[in-house]
């Protein structure tokens, strides 16, 4: 009503068509002209819609990827809404940013992809969550089981007996008709229809209209129904080969039932006598576990942990986050953004960079599985004091046996990083047999105390970048010398402030 145009982007023709009809009914009382751009429209209708968009006579356009075409031009676009955002690739979203610079953008998703979720959580994008379900909505009762025609036939019979309808998902177009015939045998009196993405508009529209009008009892379909389809009388969902689908996809599919006040049921089946992979078992366990409203956010968080956030500033879906960890990745990202803007890079005063000539890593022979190693690295990186370091080592010994020297050194490096930051050291480097500690500031009592404690071995520089350096003896290990030096610095600080000495 403010004179701007709005574009609504949906991933499938069915969902776009559904949104278009909803807008027509809701905007009926207003002087608002809406149009649809998808394969459900004839070339003539599409040309008229494109002319209206460019001239400004069309206020709202709903479309599929067709909206991203070069011939789509707007008179004065103000808002872009992307529904089911997780179904659009990174390239499509990068293209949207280029096409609609300075336009308000709202993305909607029950299960945001890790990249989008990470951007929202890091403050790059704003995020709001809707956690309260619609009035009278009930959680979907979920079953994970081997394919069993007797159980599924009974589930279909119960749904039809209460006047409801059933989605039967078979995700292979080549033999979907044979599956529909088998479903017909399971429910002889039921009216069975077929819907899949390769059907034309003329074939698909009547089937969908029959389902909405209650003239079909069972719809045998592909994942065509996944994105936002709203048929309130369909309250039983049966999925074949659920183990072959992704976690977010299973959650989205389950959301197609239970869209009214009536109790809904979802049956996730896998082939009989099939040995499920570890990942498939975890997916099916998660979908059975996450049944409460708002679980999509938790599923997306688990996806973020498993897959990583990817390269947030480029096209790549898989980036370096898994290698460096989420926190470090975000710090690196913020530093890169500051450098690109020409701003001074703020250093975290609570951290110290330690670069020593020691082997500090977790070998594969000690912790063979990747997720276990990542978890161990995460625990070690979170060490804050000597007690934490002892707890981590005890846990590693308990789970994996005595750690090799490289793991013990990794724990010690993590501990000295914290200790160094506490006494104002922000960087420790080793060049051959010389250790150099860079400090925020260097005071005369500290220099005197260290000269006394180390018999004159310590050299100090108090210029623009204060530093301390100490030479390693042939029989000394760099980590041991660094620990002694940091302990001496902590003791001197405590003595000068009049507090009791700390135990490192």
Secondary structure per residue as TSV (DSSP state, phi and psi in degrees):
chain	resnum	aa	ss	phi	psi
A	1	X	-	360.0	-11.8
A	2	X	-	-86.8	7.7
A	3	X	S	92.5	-1.5
A	4	X	-	-93.8	164.9
A	5	X	E	-102.9	156.3
A	6	X	E	-127.6	135.9
A	7	X	E	-117.6	129.6
A	8	X	E	-115.3	119.7
A	9	X	E	-106.4	125.7
A	10	X	-	-125.8	150.1
A	11	X	S	-77.9	-22.1
A	12	X	S	-127.6	156.7
A	13	X	H	-63.6	-38.4
A	14	X	H	-63.3	-44.1
A	15	X	H	-68.4	-39.5
A	16	X	H	-61.6	-43.0
A	17	X	H	-63.2	-40.3
A	18	X	H	-64.2	-45.5
A	19	X	H	-61.6	-41.0
A	20	X	H	-59.9	-45.7
A	21	X	H	-66.6	-37.4
A	22	X	H	-63.2	-42.5
A	23	X	H	-64.9	-41.6
A	24	X	H	-57.8	-42.8
A	25	X	H	-73.4	-38.6
A	26	X	H	-77.6	-27.3
A	27	X	T	-98.6	10.9
A	28	X	T	-57.9	-36.2
A	29	X	T	-86.7	0.5
A	30	X	T	-115.4	153.7
A	31	X	T	-78.7	63.1
A	32	X	-	-120.9	129.5
A	33	X	-	-106.3	119.7
A	34	X	E	-111.2	147.8
A	35	X	E	-135.2	161.6
A	36	X	E	-120.6	133.1
A	37	X	E	-120.5	105.3
A	38	X	S	-165.8	-179.5
A	39	X	T	-72.6	-5.5
A	40	X	T	-78.1	-5.7
A	41	X	S	-109.4	146.1
A	42	X	-	-73.3	159.5
A	43	X	H	-55.8	-36.4
A	44	X	H	-65.3	-44.4
A	45	X	H	-63.6	-38.2
A	46	X	H	-66.2	-40.1
A	47	X	H	-63.4	-40.8
A	48	X	H	-64.4	-40.9
A	49	X	H	-64.2	-41.4
A	50	X	H	-64.7	-39.7
A	51	X	H	-63.9	-41.4
A	52	X	H	-65.4	-37.4
A	53	X	H	-64.2	-42.0
A	54	X	H	-72.2	-33.9
A	55	X	H	-82.0	-21.6
A	56	X	T	97.4	3.1
A	57	X	-	-80.2	-19.1
A	58	X	-	-96.5	122.3
A	59	X	-	-89.4	-39.8
A	60	X	E	-128.3	131.7
A	61	X	E	-123.1	131.9
A	62	X	E	-110.0	133.6
A	63	X	E	-159.5	168.7
A	64	X	S	-92.3	-152.4
A	65	X	G	-58.3	-12.7
A	66	X	G	-57.3	-27.6
A	67	X	G	-67.2	-18.6
A	68	X	G	-89.0	-0.3
A	69	X	S	-68.4	155.9
A	70	X	T	-66.8	-26.2
A	71	X	T	-82.5	0.1
A	72	X	-	-89.3	112.0
A	73	X	-	-127.2	139.6
A	74	X	-	-107.5	151.5
A	75	X	S	-75.8	-49.0
A	76	X	S	-159.2	80.8
A	77	X	E	-77.1	133.4
A	78	X	E	-117.8	-26.1
A	79	X	E	-144.8	134.3
A	80	X	E	-119.8	127.1
A	81	X	E	-114.6	124.2
A	82	X	E	-108.7	112.4
A	83	X	S	-92.2	147.1
A	84	X	S	52.1	54.4
A	85	X	G	-54.7	-30.3
A	86	X	G	-68.0	-13.0
A	87	X	G	-87.4	-5.6
A	88	X	S	-100.8	136.1
A	89	X	-	-72.0	163.9
A	90	X	H	-61.3	-38.5
A	91	X	H	-61.8	-40.0
A	92	X	H	-63.5	-41.9
A	93	X	H	-71.9	-32.7
A	94	X	H	-66.3	-37.2
A	95	X	H	-66.2	-37.8
A	96	X	H	-61.0	-43.5
A	97	X	H	-60.4	-39.9
A	98	X	H	-71.0	-38.5
A	99	X	H	-74.0	-33.9
A	100	X	T	-121.1	58.9
A	101	X	T	-69.7	132.6
A	102	X	T	79.2	7.8
A	103	X	-	-98.6	140.0
A	104	X	E	-63.9	137.1
A	105	X	E	-131.2	128.3
A	106	X	E	-121.1	122.4
A	107	X	E	-111.4	140.9
A	108	X	-	-120.7	136.4
A	109	X	-	-165.6	139.8
A	110	X	S	-82.2	-27.0
A	111	X	S	-134.6	78.1
A	112	X	-	-60.4	145.3
A	113	X	-	-67.4	155.7
A	114	X	H	-52.3	-41.6
A	115	X	H	-59.1	-47.7
A	116	X	H	-67.1	-43.3
A	117	X	H	-61.2	-41.9
A	118	X	H	-63.6	-42.6
A	119	X	H	-62.9	-37.8
A	120	X	H	-69.5	-42.8
A	121	X	H	-71.1	-26.2
A	122	X	T	-88.9	-3.2
A	123	X	T	92.3	-1.3
A	124	X	S	-66.7	-34.5
A	125	X	S	-128.8	151.0
A	126	X	-	-79.8	149.2
A	127	X	-	-141.5	139.4
A	128	X	-	-131.2	148.0
A	129	X	-	-118.2	141.1
A	130	X	-	-106.6	109.3
A	131	X	-	-105.1	-17.8
A	132	X	S	-87.5	125.6
A	133	X	-	-74.8	161.2
A	134	X	-	-58.0	157.1
A	135	X	T	-56.7	133.6
A	136	X	T	71.4	3.7
A	137	X	-	-70.4	135.9
A	138	X	-	-114.2	147.5
A	139	X	-	-61.5	149.1
A	140	X	-	-81.6	128.8
A	141	X	E	-76.6	125.0
A	142	X	E	-115.2	133.9
A	143	X	E	-124.4	135.7
A	144	X	E	-117.4	120.1
A	145	X	E	-155.3	162.8
A	146	X	E	-66.9	148.7
A	147	X	-	-61.9	123.9
A	148	X	-	-141.8	109.5
A	149	X	H	-62.4	-32.6
A	150	X	H	-64.7	-47.3
A	151	X	H	-65.1	-43.4
A	152	X	H	-68.9	-37.6
A	153	X	H	-62.8	-38.0
A	154	X	H	-67.8	-39.0
A	155	X	H	-62.7	-41.2
A	156	X	H	-65.4	-44.5
A	157	X	H	-60.1	-43.0
A	158	X	H	-64.2	-40.4
A	159	X	H	-66.7	-44.4
A	160	X	H	-67.1	-32.5
A	161	X	H	-65.3	-27.7
A	162	X	T	-97.2	14.7
A	163	X	T	81.7	16.3
A	164	X	-	-95.4	-177.3
A	165	X	E	-126.5	163.5
A	166	X	E	-128.8	137.1
A	167	X	E	-96.0	127.5
A	168	X	E	-118.8	109.2
A	169	X	E	-98.0	116.6
A	170	X	-	-126.7	110.5
A	171	X	-	-91.8	39.6
A	172	X	-	-135.0	116.6
A	173	X	S	-70.4	-33.1
A	174	X	T	-63.6	-30.1
A	175	X	T	-127.0	28.6
A	176	X	H	-69.5	-28.7
A	177	X	H	-70.3	-37.1
A	178	X	H	-65.8	-36.5
A	179	X	H	-66.0	-40.0
A	180	X	H	-62.6	-37.4
A	181	X	H	-66.0	-38.1
A	182	X	H	-66.7	-39.3
A	183	X	H	-65.8	-36.4
A	184	X	H	-62.6	-36.1
A	185	X	H	-68.2	-33.7
A	186	X	H	-68.5	-29.9
A	187	X	T	-136.2	80.8
A	188	X	T	-57.7	-33.8
A	189	X	T	-88.7	-2.2
A	190	X	S	-81.2	151.9
A	191	X	-	-94.3	115.8
A	192	X	E	-109.7	134.1
A	193	X	E	-123.8	163.9
A	194	X	E	-125.0	138.4
A	195	X	E	-144.2	131.2
A	196	X	-	-152.8	167.2
A	197	X	T	-69.2	-16.6
A	198	X	T	-87.8	-3.5
A	199	X	S	-75.4	147.5
A	200	X	-	-79.1	170.9
A	201	X	H	-59.9	-40.4
A	202	X	H	-64.3	-31.7
A	203	X	H	-82.6	-37.8
A	204	X	H	-80.8	-39.2
A	205	X	H	-57.3	-48.6
A	206	X	H	-61.7	-38.4
A	207	X	H	-62.5	-46.1
A	208	X	H	-65.5	-38.8
A	209	X	H	-65.2	-39.1
A	210	X	H	-63.0	-40.7
A	211	X	H	-63.2	-44.5
A	212	X	H	-65.4	-34.3
A	213	X	H	-83.8	-2.4
A	214	X	T	79.7	17.7
A	215	X	-	-89.7	-4.8
A	216	X	-	-119.5	140.2
A	217	X	S	-94.9	-38.5
A	218	X	E	-131.5	130.0
A	219	X	E	-109.1	112.7
A	220	X	E	-87.4	118.2
A	221	X	E	-145.6	172.5
A	222	X	-	-97.4	-165.9
A	223	X	G	-72.7	11.7
A	224	X	G	-51.6	-31.7
A	225	X	G	-83.1	-2.7
A	226	X	T	-59.8	-40.8
A	227	X	T	-95.0	95.3
A	228	X	T	67.7	8.4
A	229	X	-	-65.3	135.4
A	230	X	-	-122.5	94.2
A	231	X	-	-120.9	102.8
A	232	X	T	-70.5	-19.3
A	233	X	T	-87.6	-8.9
A	234	X	E	-85.8	110.2
A	235	X	E	-131.4	15.0
A	236	X	E	-132.7	130.2
A	237	X	E	-123.1	128.5
A	238	X	E	-121.2	126.1
A	239	X	E	-119.8	124.9
A	240	X	T	-83.9	148.8
A	241	X	T	50.1	47.9
A	242	X	G	-63.8	-23.1
A	243	X	G	-69.1	-13.0
A	244	X	G	-92.9	3.2
A	245	X	S	-109.8	158.2
A	246	X	-	-76.9	162.5
A	247	X	H	-64.3	-48.8
A	248	X	H	-63.6	-36.2
A	249	X	H	-65.0	-42.8
A	250	X	H	-62.1	-40.7
A	251	X	H	-65.3	-42.0
A	252	X	H	-63.3	-42.2
A	253	X	H	-64.5	-40.6
A	254	X	H	-62.6	-27.8
A	255	X	T	-70.7	-5.3
A	256	X	T	-79.0	-14.4
A	257	X	S	-114.6	165.7
A	258	X	-	74.9	31.9
A	259	X	-	-97.2	15.3
A	260	X	S	-134.8	-166.5
A	261	X	S	-81.0	-2.1
A	262	X	S	-85.8	144.2
A	263	X	-	-64.1	134.9
A	264	X	-	-119.0	157.8
A	265	X	E	-131.8	139.5
A	266	X	E	-128.1	129.5
A	267	X	E	-116.0	110.5
A	268	X	E	-99.1	110.3
A	269	X	E	-110.8	155.0
A	270	X	E	-134.7	160.0
A	271	X	-	-63.9	146.5
A	272	X	T	-65.0	142.1
A	273	X	T	62.9	16.1
A	274	X	-	-88.6	133.5
A	275	X	-	-85.5	114.7
A	276	X	-	-77.8	142.7
A	277	X	-	-69.9	163.2
A	278	X	H	-60.5	-41.2
A	279	X	H	-66.3	-42.8
A	280	X	H	-62.0	-41.2
A	281	X	H	-61.6	-41.9
A	282	X	H	-64.4	-40.2
A	283	X	H	-61.8	-49.0
A	284	X	H	-67.1	-34.1
A	285	X	H	-65.3	-41.3
A	286	X	H	-66.4	-42.0
A	287	X	H	-67.3	-30.2
A	288	X	H	-74.7	-32.7
A	289	X	H	-76.4	-43.1
A	290	X	-	-89.2	82.8
A	291	X	-	-109.1	-14.8
A	292	X	S	-71.5	159.0
A	293	X	T	-64.7	143.1
A	294	X	T	84.2	6.7
A	295	X	H	-69.0	-19.7
A	296	X	H	-58.6	-35.4
A	297	X	H	-66.2	-40.5
A	298	X	H	-67.8	-38.5
A	299	X	H	-64.1	-41.5
A	300	X	H	-64.4	-37.4
A	301	X	H	-64.5	-41.3
A	302	X	H	-65.3	-38.0
A	303	X	H	-62.7	-39.8
A	304	X	H	-62.3	-40.9
A	305	X	H	-66.5	-38.5
A	306	X	H	-76.5	-46.2
A	307	X	H	-95.8	-21.0
A	308	X	-	83.4	167.7
A	309	X	-	-89.2	-13.1
A	310	X	-	79.6	-172.8
A	311	X	-	-87.5	104.3
A	312	X	T	-66.6	-24.0
A	313	X	T	-104.3	9.3
A	314	X	S	-138.9	-165.5
A	315	X	S	-83.3	-21.3
A	316	X	-	-68.3	133.4
A	317	X	S	-84.4	-20.4
A	318	X	S	-120.2	120.4
A	319	X	-	-118.4	-150.9
A	320	X	S	-98.8	7.2
A	321	X	H	-61.9	-39.4
A	322	X	H	-64.3	-30.3
A	323	X	H	-76.0	-36.0
A	324	X	H	-107.0	-11.8
A	325	X	-	94.6	150.0
A	326	X	H	-63.3	-48.6
A	327	X	H	-61.4	-47.5
A	328	X	H	-65.1	-38.2
A	329	X	H	-58.9	-45.4
A	330	X	H	-66.7	-35.7
A	331	X	H	-65.4	-43.6
A	332	X	H	-62.0	-40.2
A	333	X	H	-64.0	-45.7
A	334	X	H	-63.5	-38.2
A	335	X	H	-65.7	-40.7
A	336	X	H	-65.0	-39.5
A	337	X	H	-65.4	-43.0
A	338	X	H	-61.9	-41.9
A	339	X	H	-64.1	-41.1
A	340	X	H	-64.0	-32.0
A	341	X	T	-85.7	-5.1
A	342	X	T	77.2	19.3
A	343	X	-	-91.6	152.7
A	344	X	-	-66.3	135.8
A	345	X	-	-78.7	119.2
A	346	X	-	-80.2	126.5
A	347	X	-	-91.0	139.6
A	348	X	-	-75.3	113.1
A	349	X	T	-71.9	-10.1
A	350	X	T	-90.3	5.2
A	351	X	-	-127.9	155.4
A	352	X	-	-133.7	135.1
A	353	X	E	-87.5	124.0
A	354	X	E	-116.1	118.2
A	355	X	E	-123.9	91.3
A	356	X	-	-116.7	157.7
A	357	X	S	-85.7	68.9
A	358	X	S	-134.5	151.0
A	359	X	-	-84.5	106.2
A	360	X	-	-126.6	92.2
A	361	X	S	-161.7	170.8
A	362	X	-	-106.5	110.0
A	363	X	-	-71.3	152.4
A	364	X	T	-64.6	-30.3
A	365	X	T	-68.4	-22.3
A	366	X	T	-84.7	-48.0
A	367	X	S	-124.0	97.0
A	368	X	-	-65.8	-38.0
A	369	X	S	-84.7	138.2
A	370	X	H	-58.7	-51.8
A	371	X	H	-57.8	-35.6
A	372	X	H	-64.7	-40.6
A	373	X	H	-66.2	-42.4
A	374	X	H	-61.5	-42.2
A	375	X	H	-63.7	-40.4
A	376	X	H	-65.2	-43.0
A	377	X	H	-59.5	-41.1
A	378	X	H	-63.1	-42.9
A	379	X	H	-64.3	-42.4
A	380	X	H	-66.4	-39.7
A	381	X	H	-65.7	-23.0
A	382	X	T	-88.0	2.4
A	383	X	-	-61.6	132.4
A	384	X	-	-117.6	-20.1
A	385	X	S	-156.7	-179.8
A	386	X	H	-64.5	-33.8
A	387	X	H	-65.0	-40.9
A	388	X	H	-61.6	-43.4
A	389	X	H	-61.4	-42.2
A	390	X	H	-64.8	-40.0
A	391	X	H	-63.1	-43.0
A	392	X	H	-63.7	-45.0
A	393	X	H	-63.4	-40.9
A	394	X	H	-61.1	-41.7
A	395	X	H	-66.5	-42.0
A	396	X	H	-63.4	-42.1
A	397	X	H	-63.2	-41.6
A	398	X	H	-64.3	-38.4
A	399	X	H	-90.1	-36.8
A	400	X	H	-124.9	-1.5
A	401	X	-	93.6	-176.3
A	402	X	S	-60.6	128.8
A	403	X	-	-76.4	146.6
A	404	X	-	-69.5	168.8
A	405	X	H	-58.3	-35.0
A	406	X	H	-64.7	-33.3
A	407	X	H	-74.3	-42.9
A	408	X	H	-60.5	-40.7
A	409	X	H	-66.7	-35.8
A	410	X	H	-62.6	-43.0
A	411	X	H	-63.0	-43.3
A	412	X	H	-65.7	-38.3
A	413	X	H	-62.4	-43.9
A	414	X	H	-60.9	-38.7
A	415	X	H	-69.0	-45.3
A	416	X	H	-68.6	-27.2
A	417	X	H	-59.2	-44.9
A	418	X	H	-67.3	-45.3
A	419	X	H	-62.5	-39.5
A	420	X	H	-64.2	-44.0
A	421	X	H	-61.6	-35.4
A	422	X	H	-65.9	-27.1
A	423	X	T	-103.0	15.7
A	424	X	T	87.4	12.3
A	425	X	E	-91.3	127.1
A	426	X	E	-109.6	-8.3
A	427	X	E	-156.0	136.4
A	428	X	E	-126.3	124.1
A	429	X	E	-128.3	155.8
A	430	X	E	-127.2	125.5
A	431	X	E	-122.7	107.5
A	432	X	T	56.7	-112.1
A	433	X	T	-106.8	23.0
A	434	X	E	-118.9	123.2
A	435	X	E	-95.9	130.5
A	436	X	E	-123.0	128.6
A	437	X	E	-113.4	120.1
A	438	X	E	-92.8	131.9
A	439	X	E	-120.8	158.1
A	440	X	S	-64.2	-48.3
A	441	X	-	-150.7	154.7
A	442	X	-	-129.5	120.6
A	443	X	-	-106.6	156.0
A	444	X	H	-60.2	-41.2
A	445	X	H	-60.3	-33.9
A	446	X	H	-66.6	-43.9
A	447	X	H	-63.1	-46.6
A	448	X	H	-59.4	-46.2
A	449	X	H	-61.1	-42.0
A	450	X	H	-71.7	-36.4
A	451	X	H	-62.0	-38.4
A	452	X	H	-70.5	-46.0
A	453	X	H	-66.4	-31.2
A	454	X	T	-115.3	21.6
A	455	X	T	52.1	43.1
A	456	X	T	79.5	6.0
A	457	X	-	-73.5	-20.1
A	458	X	E	-87.4	134.5
A	459	X	E	-112.3	139.1
A	460	X	E	-123.3	147.7
A	461	X	E	-130.4	123.3
A	462	X	-	-114.2	36.9
A	463	X	S	-84.0	-144.1
A	464	X	S	-65.7	-32.4
A	465	X	S	-121.5	89.3
A	466	X	-	-60.1	145.8
A	467	X	E	-151.6	161.2
A	468	X	E	-126.2	141.3
A	469	X	E	-135.9	147.6
A	470	X	E	-143.9	140.8
A	471	X	E	-91.5	135.5
A	472	X	-	-76.6	137.8
A	473	X	-	-80.5	159.5
A	474	X	T	-57.4	-31.6
A	475	X	T	-96.0	3.4
A	476	X	-	-95.3	144.0
A	477	X	-	-95.6	140.1
A	478	X	H	-58.0	-38.8
A	479	X	H	-66.5	-39.6
A	480	X	H	-65.1	-45.1
A	481	X	H	-64.0	-41.4
A	482	X	H	-62.9	-42.1
A	483	X	H	-61.1	-43.7
A	484	X	H	-62.5	-42.8
A	485	X	H	-64.0	-45.1
A	486	X	H	-65.9	-39.2
A	487	X	H	-62.8	-42.8
A	488	X	H	-62.5	-40.6
A	489	X	H	-64.7	-40.6
A	490	X	H	-64.8	-41.7
A	491	X	H	-62.9	-41.6
A	492	X	H	-64.6	-42.4
A	493	X	H	-61.4	-44.9
A	494	X	H	-63.6	-40.0
A	495	X	H	-64.0	-42.4
A	496	X	H	-71.2	-28.0
A	497	X	H	-92.3	-5.2
A	498	X	T	80.7	16.2
A	499	X	-	-100.4	166.8
A	500	X	-	-71.6	147.1
A	501	X	-	-62.5	145.9
A	502	X	-	-90.7	148.9
A	503	X	-	-90.8	119.9
A	504	X	-	-75.3	360.0
